[in-house]
Amino acid sequence: MKLLFTLLLLSAISFQSQAKIWRINNIAGVNANFTTVYDAVNSASVQHGDTLYLEPSPADYNTGSTDLTKRLTFMGPGYLLDPLNGTTPGNTGLQVSTNESRMQFYRLTAASAGSKFIGVTIAGAIYLNNTGNITFEKVRFLTSLYFEDGTVNGITIRKCFFDNGSNINNAPPVVITNFTCENSIFAFGSYTILSQLSGSANLFRNNSLGISGNTIDLENCYIANNIFGSSGVYVFTNSTVKNNLFQTNPTLPGTATGNLVDQDMTSVYRGGTGSFDSRFQLQSPSPAAGKGLTVGSVVNPDCGAFGGTDPYVLSGIPNIPAIYTLTVPSSIPSGTATMNVTFSSKNHN
């Protein structure tokens, strides 16, 4: 087991050449820098710009319900990694470890501006309070991303998976500007209510929603190339709504164009019994194929999370090398000086 985590660390080091990397592992017997996220972020040795590598573990990482007061990157192995899990089936052959790296509650304040969360599962609510330039990429959310107070500017959500009724929500006092949510999946009752969006630079594009009822309430937002694949309630106030697919026939602004309504989701999504996120890939053919507005260099992209210039990545695998097979001897004879280890890695850059 110690060898496995050492190999995982070595495969990750190449992605960061300047900021220091700290290992966090709460499995007994594994030698790491820290055993909890709380200890790591409160350590005087951990500085702005450092990366905390949360190694796969069957146990959640304790955060101590604290405020984050440093600009840090939290890196995990991805999620939905166990295809044999009957409750949350995952994808096969992406990581040698099928465990995720799960974090608990955090409050992000001004001092945490510029922080990034990549490849982790967030099992406790994240509160955003007078902060900005926070990036959530390839993150699995199990509860709430909550805009709490003050002005929150420049929150970016890309290629994330909202699960189990998780949500993006806001409190009445907060002002939200320059919000971006792209190429993400909202599954199994997950929803978004952002009535406090302000300004003209808010974006909700190429996201996929379903399978059960979702509520989407967006104000002052550009809304395009999404698949709203549930019978939820949709409220778009002072927003531009273009080239989306809807399972229902909601009331849309008079300026809405290019939208397809009353769509049969069995002809849109692949569905089936595979991994949770792969079920949101498009059928072939699909009415969502090629129906989106141009994004960057991609003309008429597919609608939904798997379309556009930066599509959703199955299991949220980070852009670092990953070990996906590993063979280690089950025992070593006494006095043996060497052993043979075989592993296969894949570059996800």
KEVO-478626 format. One line per 4 residues: number of its first residue (from 1); their letters; for each residue x, y, z of C-alpha. Coordinates in Angstrom, 2 decimals, decimal comma, padded with zeros to 5 digits. Layout:
N
NUM = a = X/Y/Z  ...
//
This chain:
349
1 = mkll = 000,00/000,00/000,00  002,83/002,42/000,82  004,36/001,65/-002,57  001,08/002,41/-004,32
5 = ftll = 000,77/005,89/-002,84  004,45/006,63/-003,53  003,88/005,76/-007,19  000,75/007,89/-007,29
9 = llsa = 002,71/010,80/-005,89  005,53/010,41/-008,39  003,04/010,35/-011,25  001,49/013,58/-009,98
13 = isfq = 004,62/015,63/-009,39  005,11/016,48/-013,04  002,00/018,67/-013,14  003,41/021,30/-010,81
17 = sqak = 006,97/022,54/-011,15  007,02/025,57/-008,84  004,56/025,42/-005,94  005,26/022,85/-003,25
21 = iwri = 003,24/019,64/-003,10  002,09/018,22/000,23  000,74/014,69/000,61  -002,35/014,09/002,73
25 = nnia = -003,27/010,51/003,62  -005,40/009,27/006,51  -004,83/005,54/005,99  -003,03/003,95/008,93
29 = gvna = 000,55/002,98/008,13  000,98/005,34/005,17  003,73/007,91/005,67  002,47/011,29/004,40
33 = nftt = 002,94/014,94/005,32  -000,50/015,23/006,94  -003,44/013,02/007,83  -006,16/015,73/007,73
37 = vyda = -006,90/018,69/005,52  -007,37/020,75/008,67  -003,80/020,15/009,81  -002,44/020,89/006,35
41 = vnsa = -004,16/024,23/005,75  -003,33/025,41/009,27  000,33/024,45/009,07  002,79/027,35/008,94
45 = svqh = 004,81/025,32/006,43  001,99/025,33/003,87  002,11/028,61/001,96  000,01/030,49/-000,60
49 = gdtl = 000,21/028,74/-003,96  001,00/025,28/-002,58  -000,83/022,12/-003,65  -002,41/019,60/-001,29
53 = ylep = -002,54/016,17/-002,89  -005,40/014,25/-001,26  -004,60/010,59/-001,82  -007,41/008,07/-002,33
57 = spad = -008,96/006,88/000,93  -012,06/005,02/002,12  -012,46/007,66/004,87  -013,39/011,33/004,48
61 = yntg = -010,72/013,97/005,05  -011,45/016,11/008,09  -011,48/019,88/007,48  -012,44/020,92/011,01
65 = stdl = -015,24/023,10/009,56  -012,69/025,87/009,31  -012,22/028,94/007,12  -009,69/028,65/004,33
69 = tkrl = -007,24/031,55/004,66  -004,69/030,63/002,00  -004,63/030,36/-001,78  -004,23/026,61/-002,28
73 = tfmg = -004,88/023,90/-004,84  -006,63/020,74/-003,66  -005,94/017,80/-005,99  -007,61/014,40/-005,87
77 = pgyl = -007,73/011,28/-008,09  -011,19/011,79/-009,56  -014,48/010,13/-008,63  -016,88/007,37/-009,66
81 = ldpl = -013,90/005,04/-010,01  -015,44/001,72/-008,95  -017,51/000,00/-011,66  -018,56/-002,68/-009,15
85 = ngtt = -020,14/-000,22/-006,73  -023,84/-001,05/-006,84  -024,89/002,29/-005,33  -022,73/004,71/-007,32
89 = pgnt = -021,33/002,75/-010,29  -018,16/004,22/-011,73  -015,94/003,93/-014,77  -013,41/001,16/-015,19
93 = glqv = -009,67/001,25/-015,82  -009,05/004,93/-014,98  -007,24/004,67/-011,62  -005,68/001,69/-009,87
97 = stne = -007,36/002,80/-006,64  -011,15/002,89/-006,72  -011,36/005,16/-003,66  -012,14/008,86/-003,98
101 = srmq = -010,73/011,73/-001,93  -013,65/013,21/-000,02  -013,49/016,56/001,77  -015,92/017,94/004,33
105 = fyrl = -017,28/021,45/005,05  -015,31/024,58/004,17  -015,90/028,32/004,22  -013,92/030,24/001,59
109 = taas = -013,23/033,86/002,52  -011,26/036,71/000,93  -007,89/035,23/001,92  -008,63/032,08/-000,10
113 = agsk = -009,09/033,95/-003,39  -007,46/032,12/-006,29  -007,82/028,64/-004,78  -008,58/025,60/-006,94
117 = figv = -010,31/022,29/-006,31  -009,56/019,55/-008,86  -010,50/015,86/-008,88  -011,90/015,78/-005,34
121 = tiag = -015,29/014,86/-003,94  -016,82/017,51/-001,70  -019,09/015,78/000,79  -019,75/018,85/002,97
125 = aiyl = -021,13/022,25/002,04  -018,78/024,88/000,61  -019,63/028,45/001,67  -018,40/031,39/-000,42
129 = nntg = -018,06/034,60/001,55  -016,54/037,80/000,08  -014,11/035,85/-002,08  -013,31/035,39/-005,74
133 = nitf = -011,42/033,68/-008,54  -012,16/030,24/-007,10  -012,10/027,34/-009,56  -013,91/024,03/-009,16
137 = ekvr = -012,85/021,67/-011,94  -013,74/017,99/-012,19  -015,25/018,04/-008,70  -018,04/015,81/-007,46
141 = flts = -020,45/017,73/-005,23  -022,64/015,85/-002,75  -024,18/018,81/-000,91  -024,23/022,56/-001,54
145 = lyfe = -022,02/025,21/-003,09  -023,47/028,18/-001,25  -022,88/031,86/-002,03  -023,22/033,22/001,47
149 = dgtv = -022,39/036,91/001,88  -020,67/039,99/000,48  -019,51/040,16/-003,14  -018,39/036,88/-004,70
153 = ngit = -016,66/037,42/-008,03  -015,22/035,10/-010,64  -016,37/031,65/-009,48  -015,70/029,08/-012,20
157 = irkc = -017,28/025,62/-012,29  -016,14/023,35/-015,11  -016,61/019,66/-015,82  -018,11/018,98/-012,38
161 = ffdn = -020,64/016,36/-011,30  -023,49/017,41/-008,99  -024,98/014,35/-007,36  -027,55/013,28/-004,78
165 = gsni = -029,61/016,48/-004,74  -026,55/018,73/-004,44  -026,95/022,30/-005,57  -025,60/025,77/-006,31
169 = nnap = -027,52/028,23/-004,17  -027,34/031,74/-002,76  -028,40/033,83/000,22  -030,28/037,13/-000,35
173 = pvvi = -027,46/039,46/000,85  -024,80/038,19/-001,57  -023,86/039,82/-004,89  -022,49/037,40/-007,50
177 = tnft = -020,56/038,61/-010,55  -018,60/036,92/-013,35  -020,04/033,48/-012,59  -019,27/030,61/-014,99
181 = cens = -020,70/027,10/-015,04  -019,79/024,99/-018,08  -019,72/021,35/-019,17  -021,07/020,08/-015,86
185 = ifaf = -023,65/017,42/-015,01  -026,54/017,92/-012,60  -027,88/014,46/-011,75  -030,54/012,93/-009,53
189 = gsyt = -032,39/016,00/-008,30  -029,44/018,41/-008,25  -030,35/022,02/-008,98  -029,18/025,64/-009,33
193 = ilsq = -030,82/028,70/-007,77  -028,82/031,89/-008,36  -031,21/034,82/-008,14  -028,38/037,14/-007,01
197 = lsgs = -026,36/037,12/-010,22  -025,39/040,66/-011,21  -023,79/042,23/-014,26  -023,54/040,98/-017,83
201 = anlf = -020,72/038,40/-017,61  -022,48/035,40/-016,07  -022,46/032,18/-018,08  -024,34/028,86/-017,86
205 = rnns = -023,39/026,83/-020,93  -023,08/023,23/-022,13  -024,44/021,64/-018,98  -026,55/018,46/-018,76
209 = lgis = -029,46/018,07/-016,34  -031,58/015,08/-015,35  -032,67/012,44/-014,51  -035,24/013,50/-011,89
213 = gnti = -036,76/016,91/-011,24  -034,35/019,85/-011,16  -035,05/023,51/-010,44  -033,05/026,11/-012,36
217 = dlen = -033,42/029,77/-011,38  -030,90/032,09/-013,06  -030,92/035,88/-013,25  -028,78/038,11/-015,47
221 = cyia = -027,16/035,15/-017,20  -026,23/033,92/-020,68  -027,77/030,45/-020,96  -026,89/028,38/-024,02
225 = nnif = -026,23/024,84/-025,29  -027,64/023,15/-022,19  -029,80/020,04/-021,95  -032,52/020,56/-019,36
229 = gssg = -033,49/016,91/-019,17  -036,00/016,87/-016,33  -039,47/018,06/-015,45  -038,19/020,74/-013,10
233 = vyvf = -039,10/024,40/-012,76  -037,14/026,84/-014,93  -036,96/030,56/-014,17  -034,78/032,75/-016,40
237 = tnst = -034,96/036,41/-015,38  -033,34/039,10/-017,52  -031,35/036,37/-019,26  -030,36/035,37/-022,78
241 = vknn = -031,62/031,85/-023,53  -030,39/030,25/-026,76  -030,09/026,78/-028,31  -031,04/024,68/-025,28
245 = lfqt = -032,98/021,41/-025,19  -035,85/020,97/-022,74  -037,73/017,87/-021,73  -040,72/020,10/-021,01
249 = nptl = -042,14/023,23/-022,64  -041,27/025,93/-020,08  -042,12/029,59/-020,27  -039,09/031,24/-021,87
253 = pgta = -038,22/034,92/-022,34  -039,60/036,49/-025,49  -036,05/036,94/-026,78  -035,23/033,21/-026,51
257 = tgnl = -034,11/031,63/-029,79  -033,06/028,24/-031,16  -034,43/026,22/-028,24  -035,95/022,74/-028,63
261 = vdqd = -038,80/021,86/-026,26  -040,80/018,74/-025,44  -037,82/016,49/-026,13  -037,84/012,78/-025,31
265 = mtsv = -034,75/012,29/-023,15  -034,49/008,60/-024,09  -033,50/009,81/-027,56  -031,15/012,48/-026,17
269 = yrgg = -029,09/010,75/-023,47  -027,42/007,35/-023,75  -028,89/006,29/-020,40  -028,49/002,63/-019,49
273 = tgsf = -026,85/001,09/-016,44  -023,24/002,16/-016,87  -021,38/004,68/-014,74  -023,47/007,56/-013,47
277 = dsrf = -021,75/010,19/-015,60  -021,52/008,12/-018,80  -025,33/007,94/-018,87  -025,33/011,61/-019,87
281 = qlqs = -023,39/011,02/-023,07  -025,49/011,53/-026,19  -027,34/008,86/-028,07  -026,29/008,27/-031,65
285 = pspa = -028,10/009,96/-033,27  -029,36/012,53/-030,76  -031,43/015,69/-031,29  -028,78/017,49/-029,18
289 = agkg = -025,98/016,71/-031,63  -024,73/019,79/-033,46  -027,50/022,04/-032,10  -025,38/024,37/-029,97
293 = ltvg = -024,15/027,87/-030,67  -020,51/028,21/-031,70  -018,06/028,05/-028,77  -014,55/029,24/-029,58
297 = svvn = -013,36/027,29/-032,59  -016,14/024,70/-032,42  -018,96/025,53/-034,82  -022,39/024,10/-033,94
301 = pdcg = -021,16/021,96/-031,03  -023,26/019,31/-029,37  -025,45/020,56/-026,56  -024,74/019,23/-023,09
305 = afgg = -021,71/018,55/-020,94  -019,84/016,51/-023,57  -019,96/019,27/-026,20  -017,97/022,45/-026,81
309 = tdpy = -014,24/023,18/-026,65  -013,57/021,62/-023,22  -015,92/018,65/-022,77  -016,72/016,87/-019,53
313 = vlsg = -014,20/014,14/-018,61  -015,51/010,84/-017,25  -014,82/010,41/-013,53  -013,22/013,85/-013,30
317 = ipni = -009,74/012,49/-013,95  -007,26/015,39/-013,43  -004,82/016,50/-016,11  -001,93/014,56/-014,60
321 = paiy = -000,50/011,10/-015,28  -002,51/008,33/-013,63  -001,60/004,75/-012,73  -004,45/002,51/-013,88
325 = tltv = -002,93/-000,97/-013,38  -000,51/-002,18/-010,72  000,96/-005,61/-009,96  002,92/-006,06/-006,72
329 = pssi = 004,09/-009,41/-005,25  001,82/-010,58/-002,45  004,87/-011,65/-000,43  008,67/-011,36/-000,63
333 = psgt = 011,00/-014,12/000,63  013,19/-013,18/003,57  016,55/-011,78/002,46  015,32/-010,72/-000,99
337 = atmn = 016,96/-007,43/-001,97  014,70/-006,55/-004,91  011,20/-007,18/-006,18  009,43/-006,75/-009,50
341 = vtfs = 006,62/-004,21/-009,73  004,60/-003,72/-012,91  002,38/-000,72/-013,48  000,75/001,07/-016,39
345 = sknh = 000,22/004,82/-016,51  -001,65/007,16/-018,80  -001,02/010,84/-019,44  -004,24/012,83/-019,08
349 = n = -002,79/016,18/-020,16
//
